[in-house]
Amino acid sequence: MILFALIVGALLFIDLGILHRKGHSASPRAAWLWTIFIILLAGAYAAYTGWHLGREPGLEFASGYLIEASLSIDNLFVFLILFRALDIGEEQQHRILLWGIFGAIVLRALFIVVGVHLLGRFVWVQYIFGVILLIAALRLLLIHAHKQRPSGPVRWLQHHGLRRLPDGRLVLASFLLVILAVELTDLVFALDSIPAVLAVTRSPMIAWTSNVFAILGLRSLYFVLAGLLDRFHLLHYGLGIILAFVSLKMLAAHWVHIPTLVSLCVILATVAAFIALSLARKPAHT
């Protein structure tokens, strides 16, 4: 826990104090390098977890991280639509996502603690979580997840208008409203991602640390992929398959045991396959 806290503190210090100093934005190259570094660091922490706690916890961390990171890509589509709809500049996008990350870390911790407690006390809760994941999977498979229609909070903000300073920046009240919209968006995604992570691990620490690593890389990943997100037009099908897989794993856990290594391979193969298909096949509207 101490090592994890030191890593998170160092990552936040570098991100805030060096990469995104006040009035400065990280270059695309720096965003790429930072994203790759966090992915490699997450891999190293998975290896450390496996060495310190055993092979199975290490695989659980890796699986939880991959689930959260892959679902976060879907989350980025919604953030992109939000910022485009509200005409928010890149510098303020950095600040909004920063505060969104802090809120997400706290909310995920709360959700995980409650989820693990419920699963430990009431066995039938895992079937409710399984059904929630199955519904989320069907939503992604049957409905185009990235339709260009702003969410309810964004439409409300558009209708009431955002107040801006002469230089185009949002006034404090409007800035806080946009952060609230981001947090509500993350809250909706957490209802899918937290049960998905708890399908591969029941350890609160492993579930939370894997979530935090994915969240810490979310801001830089957004600016890395902002110009490419529209090209990942088939990825939501892959995410739907992943959610369906972990849903069935949770629903059938009493009768069928699926090893964590198998889960990890399924997640990796599915994400890679649908990213490749998205890049190979152009969107229908282009």
N, C-alpha and C positions, 0 to 999 in steps of 0.2 A: 504494500500500500504506500509506503514512504517513497519507494522508487517511482511508482506511478505518479504520485503527487509532484515529485521533482520534475518528471518528464513533462507533465501537463503545464506546470509553472514555466518551465523553460520554453516550451512551444508557444505559449501565450505571450511571453516576453519578447521573443524573436518576432512573432507575427505583428504585435502591436508596436513594439519599440523600434524595430528595424525595417521590416518589410512595408508597414503601413503607418509611418509616422504621420502626425497631423499635417494635413495639407499635401501629402504625397500618396501616390498609389504605386503598388508594385508593378513592375514591368511584366509583360506576358511571359518572358523568359524566367523571371523570378517566380511567377505563379506556377509555371510548369515544374521548376526545380523543387519548389516547396511541396507541391502535391506529390511528386515522386518520392521525396524524402520522407514524408509522413507515411506513405504506403510501405516503404522499406522499414521504417521504424516500427510500424504495426506488425510487420512480419517478424522483426527481431524480438518484439515483445511477446509474440506468440511462441517463438522458440524459447524465450526465457521462461514463459509460463509452463511450457512442456517440460523444460529441464528442472524447474523448481517444484512444480506440483504434479507432474506426470504427463504422459503422452496424451491421455484423453482430455484433460483440461486445456492443453495447448491446442488441440484440434477444435475443441469447443470455442475457444477464443477466436481462432481463425475463421471458423464457420460463422460465428456471430458478427464478426467484423465484415465479412464479405456480404452477408445478408443486409446489414445496415448500410454499407457503402453502396451496394447496388440499388437498394430502395431509395437512397439519398439522391441518386441521379434522377429518379422520377420526381423527387421533390424539387430539384433544380428547375425542371420545366415550369412548375407552378410559380417559383420565384421569378423566373424570366418573364412570364406573362404578367405577373404583378408589377414588376418594375417598368415594363413596356407600357402597360395600361395607365400607370400613374406618371409616366414621363420623369422618372427619377434618374439623376445623373450618376455616373460611375463612382465618384468620390463618396456620395451619400449612400450608394449601394453597399460600399465597404463598411460604413459605420452601422447601417441597419443590420447587415448580416452579422457583424460583430456582436451586437446586443442580442440578436436572435440566437447566436451560439451559446451565450451565457444562460439565457432562459431555457434553451433546449437541454443543456447539461443538467440543470436542476429538475426540470420536468421529467426527463428520462429516468433520473435516479428515483423519483417518487413513484413513477409508473412501475419500475422494475421491482422495487421493494413491495408494493401492493400486490403486483402480479405473482411474485414468488410466494408471498404469504398466503394468497388465495389458493394457489396450486398445492402448497404444502398442507393446507387445512381441509380443502374440499377437492376431492379427486375429480368430481364432475365438472369443475371449472375448466379443466383442460379440453373438454369437449365443446364448451362455449367458445374458448379461444380458437379451437380448430374450426368451428363454424364461421367465426369472424374472419379468419384467414381465407376460408373457402369463398366467402362472399366477396372479399377484397380481390381474390384471384379472378373470379368470374367478372367482376367489374372491369379489371384490366384487360381480360381476354375478349370481352364482348363489346366494350365501349372504348372508343378512342380516348386514351388517357390524356392526350396532349392537345385536345381541341382548344382553339384559341378563344375561349370564353372565360372572362375573369370570374373569380369566385364571388360569393355573396359579400364578404367584407370589402373586396376591391370595388365591386359595383357600388356599394354604399359610399365609399370614399370618393369615387368618381362623381356620384350624384351630388354630394355635399361640397365637393371641391377641397383641394389642399391649399393652404395659405403658404405663400412663398415670399422670401426676401427679394430685394431688387436684383441680387446676383443669381437668383434662381434656386437657391437653397430653401429647404422647407423650414418653416418656423417650428419652434419646439413642440407645440401642441400637435401639429400635423406629423412631425417626425415620430412622436410617440404613438400616434394612431397607426402609422405604417408598421412600426415595430410590433404593435399588438396584432395586426393582420398577419405578419410573418409568424408570430408565436401561435396564433390560432391555426394557421396552415400546418405548422410542425406538429401541433397537438393532434390534428386529424391523421397525419402520417404515423405518429407514434402509436395510434390505436391499431395500426397494421403491423408496424415493425417490431414493437416490443413483444407481442405474442409470438411473432416469427422467431425472434432471438431466443425466447424462452422455450421454443420447441426443440432447440439444440443444446440448451444448458439450463439447469435450474440453480446455478450459482449466481447470486446477486452481483458479486464482484466481477466475475467473468462477463456477465451480461452488460454491466455498466461500463467497464473498462473498454470493451469492444465497441460499445455505442459511442463513448467519448472520443476514441480514436477516429471513428468515422465522422463525427461531428466536427472535430478540430480540422479535418481536411476539407470540410464542406465549402468554406468560404473561398479558398484558393482554387478548389475544383470548379466552382461556379465560374470564376473568371477565366479558367483554362478552357472550359467547355461552352461558354456563353455563345460563341460563334459557331459551335458544332452541334449544339443540342438538337436543332431542327433536323439534323441528319440522322439522329438515332431514333427514327420514326417507328421502328419495329421493336425497340427495346421493351416497351410495355408488355408485349406478348411474352418475352422471356421472364420478366418480373412476375407476370401472372402465373407462369409455369412454376417458378420458384415458390411463390406463395401457396400454390396448390399442392406442391410436393411437401412443404413443411406442415401444411394443414393435414394432409393424409398421414404424415408421420405422427402428428400429435393425436389424431383421432384413432389410429390403429396401434398406438404404443402398447396397449394392454395385450395385444395378440402378436404383433410383429415388431421386432427390434431392428431398426436400421442403424448400422454403425455410423458414428460421426464422420469417419473418413469418407464413407459413401456420400453422405450429405454434402461434405465439402467439395467432392468431385462433381456432383450434380450441379451445385451452385456455380462453380467455376466454368464448367462446360456450357451451361445454359447462357450465362452472361456473355461469354466469349462468342458463342455461336450467333446470338442475336445482335451483338454489336457488329460482327462481321457481315451478317445479312443486311443490316441497316446501311452500312457503308457501301456494300456491293449493289444494292438496289435503291435507286433514287426515289424520293417521295412522289406520290402520284400527282401532286399539284405543281411540281417543278418541271 
